[in-house]
Amino acid sequence: MKESIDFVDTPRRWGNVRYSLLGYIIVYIIGCIACSRELPKETKEALPLSDSISTTTTIKIDTVYAQLPLEEPIDSHNMYYQPHNNSKELRAFLQEPIDLPKFKKKNGANSGSSKGAYYYWKPKGKGFYYHYFLFRGCYERRLMIDVYMYGDSPSSYSKAKETLIELRCSCQLDALEALDLVGKEWSVVVEKYGENYLKTGNKIIYADKGNLLIITCRGKRVHSYRYVRTNLKAIESLEDVPEELLAPMHG
């Protein structure tokens, strides 16, 4: 016997199916909306990660290249220098370190004109700067003397009226007398002229008013020196010394 179909119950079943499909659709739509709202969150999390990497790298580069320069060491000896506290012996020596006419009578040399340096002292009276070199006993320009010669033209070597301006020496010569410093123990010089001097590297600077004695030492001995009368009123610190006077001497 065939089963009978209940046409009365069929619409109710289709209604249930429709409600079920509608429910699935609503859940699907809600799920999509939820996913779309979470996407920016992922993007938002990714951006700080990128920024963080960039920022960290920049800070690292800045740290490497933004280092402050190291301070130059300060020589404590220069802190105790007093420009107006020289001994009488040092002041007298820097005022007249050598009897130039007496020295020239015993030591011949070549000579020539000189332009003079901007820091040279210029005495009163008409004259010009003049240069002596290749002294007997100190060849190869190891002893050079610059003077201010009075008059219009060079006079005879032994009778010239002149004033000592600069003397550069890297040789031993007894005729220099008090200025025969090359080869001497540095302790002997300090004992005689005192510890009121300036230091820079291997150079020692005695100064009184504008008169300077710049000594270059090697080890514990005097290697060379230069004496110069400048137009400076006083040497208060190392910064007052012309840079040219601290450079190595050349012939």
C-alpha positions in Angstrom: 0.0 0.0 0.0 1.5 3.3 -1.0 2.2 6.0 1.6 0.1 9.1 1.2 1.8 12.5 0.9 0.8 15.0 3.5 0.5 18.2 1.4 -0.7 20.0 4.4 2.7 19.6 6.2 4.9 20.5 3.2 4.7 24.3 3.5 5.7 24.1 7.1 8.8 22.1 6.2 9.8 24.5 3.5 9.3 27.3 6.0 11.7 25.6 8.4 14.3 25.2 5.7 14.0 28.9 4.8 14.5 29.9 8.4 17.6 27.7 8.6 19.1 29.1 5.4 18.4 32.6 6.7 20.1 31.8 9.9 23.2 30.5 8.1 23.3 33.7 5.9 23.0 35.9 9.0 25.8 34.0 10.8 28.0 34.2 7.6 27.4 38.0 7.3 28.2 38.6 11.0 31.4 36.5 10.6 32.5 38.5 7.6 31.9 41.8 9.4 33.8 40.5 12.4 36.8 39.5 10.1 36.7 42.9 8.4 36.9 44.7 11.7 39.9 42.6 12.8 41.9 43.3 9.6 42.9 46.9 10.6 44.0 45.5 13.9 46.5 43.3 12.1 47.7 46.2 10.0 47.9 48.4 13.0 50.1 45.8 14.7 52.3 45.4 11.7 53.0 49.1 11.3 54.5 49.7 14.7 56.7 46.6 14.0 58.1 48.3 10.9 58.5 51.6 12.7 60.2 49.9 15.6 62.8 48.4 13.3 63.4 51.7 11.6 63.7 53.6 14.8 66.0 51.1 16.4 68.4 51.3 13.3 68.4 55.1 13.3 69.2 55.3 17.0 72.1 52.8 16.5 73.5 54.9 13.6 73.2 58.1 15.6 75.0 56.5 18.5 77.9 55.4 16.3 78.4 58.7 14.5 77.4 61.3 17.1 80.3 60.6 19.5 81.6 63.7 21.3 85.3 64.5 20.6 87.7 63.6 23.3 89.0 66.5 25.4 92.7 67.2 24.9 94.8 66.5 28.0 95.8 69.6 29.9 99.4 69.8 31.1 99.1 70.7 34.8 102.5 72.4 34.7 101.0 75.3 32.5 98.4 75.9 35.2 101.1 77.2 37.5 102.8 79.5 35.0 103.1 83.1 36.2 104.2 85.5 33.4 105.3 88.2 35.8 107.2 85.9 38.3 110.5 85.2 36.5 113.8 85.2 38.3 116.2 88.2 37.9 118.6 85.9 36.1 116.0 84.7 33.6 114.9 88.3 32.8 118.4 89.5 32.3 119.2 86.5 30.1 116.1 87.0 27.9 116.9 90.7 27.6 120.4 90.2 26.4 121.3 86.5 25.8 124.5 87.1 23.8 127.1 89.8 23.1 126.5 89.8 19.3 129.5 92.0 18.2 131.9 89.9 20.3 130.5 86.7 18.8 130.7 87.9 15.2 134.3 88.9 15.6 135.2 85.3 16.3 132.8 83.7 14.0 132.5 84.6 10.3 129.3 83.9 8.3 127.4 84.5 5.1 124.6 87.1 5.1 121.7 88.4 3.1 118.5 90.4 3.3 115.5 89.2 5.3 111.8 90.0 5.1 111.3 89.5 8.8 108.3 87.9 10.4 105.1 89.6 11.4 105.8 88.9 15.1 109.3 90.4 15.0 110.0 93.3 17.3 110.9 96.4 15.3 113.2 98.9 17.1 112.8 102.6 16.7 115.0 104.1 14.0 115.2 103.6 10.3 116.5 100.2 9.3 115.8 96.7 7.9 115.9 93.0 8.9 119.1 91.1 7.9 120.0 87.5 8.1 123.3 85.6 9.0 123.9 81.9 8.3 126.6 79.3 7.6 128.6 80.3 10.6 132.1 78.7 11.0 131.7 75.7 13.2 127.9 75.4 12.6 127.4 74.7 9.0 124.3 73.4 7.1 122.3 76.3 8.6 122.4 74.8 12.1 122.9 78.3 13.4 121.0 81.3 12.0 120.7 84.8 13.3 118.3 87.6 12.2 118.9 91.2 13.2 117.5 94.6 12.7 120.2 96.6 11.0 120.1 100.4 11.3 120.6 102.6 8.2 119.8 102.3 4.5 122.1 99.5 3.4 124.2 96.7 5.0 127.3 97.7 6.8 130.5 95.8 7.2 130.1 92.4 9.0 132.1 93.4 12.1 131.0 97.0 12.5 127.3 96.8 11.7 125.0 98.7 14.0 122.2 96.2 14.7 120.0 94.6 17.3 119.5 90.8 17.7 116.0 89.7 16.8 116.2 85.9 16.4 118.7 83.2 16.9 118.0 79.5 15.9 120.5 76.8 16.8 120.8 73.1 16.7 124.6 72.8 17.1 127.1 73.0 20.0 129.4 76.1 19.9 131.4 77.4 22.8 131.4 80.9 21.4 127.7 81.2 22.1 128.6 81.2 25.8 125.3 81.3 27.8 123.4 80.4 24.6 125.4 77.2 24.1 122.5 75.1 25.3 122.4 72.2 22.7 123.4 68.9 24.3 123.0 70.1 27.8 121.0 68.2 30.4 117.5 69.7 30.7 117.9 69.6 34.5 120.9 71.9 34.3 118.8 74.5 32.4 115.9 74.3 34.9 118.3 74.7 37.8 119.7 77.8 36.3 116.5 79.6 35.0 113.8 78.0 37.1 110.5 76.2 36.5 108.4 79.1 35.5 107.9 78.1 31.9 105.2 76.7 29.5 105.1 73.3 28.0 103.7 71.8 24.8 104.8 68.4 23.6 108.6 68.3 23.8 109.0 72.1 23.8 109.7 74.3 26.8 109.0 78.0 26.6 110.6 80.6 28.7 109.1 84.1 28.2 109.6 87.6 29.6 107.5 90.3 28.1 107.9 89.7 24.4 111.2 87.9 24.6 111.0 84.1 24.2 113.4 81.1 24.5 111.8 78.0 23.0 113.7 74.8 23.7 113.1 71.5 22.0 114.2 68.4 24.1 114.9 64.9 23.1 115.0 62.6 26.1 116.6 64.5 28.9 118.8 66.8 26.8 118.4 70.0 24.7 118.2 69.1 21.0 117.7 72.6 19.6 116.3 76.1 20.5 115.3 79.4 19.2 115.5 82.8 20.9 113.3 85.6 19.5 112.3 89.1 20.3 108.6 89.6 19.4 106.3 92.6 19.3 104.0 90.9 21.9 103.6 92.8 25.2 103.5 89.6 27.2 103.0 85.9 27.0 100.2 85.1 29.4 99.5 81.5 28.2 100.4 79.1 25.5 97.7 80.6 23.2 99.7 83.8 23.0 102.8 82.1 21.4 102.7 82.4 17.6 102.1 79.0 16.0 105.1 79.5 13.6 107.5 79.5 16.6 106.3 76.1 17.7 106.8 74.5 14.3 109.9 72.5 13.6 112.9 74.7 12.6 114.0 74.7 8.9 117.1 76.0 7.3 
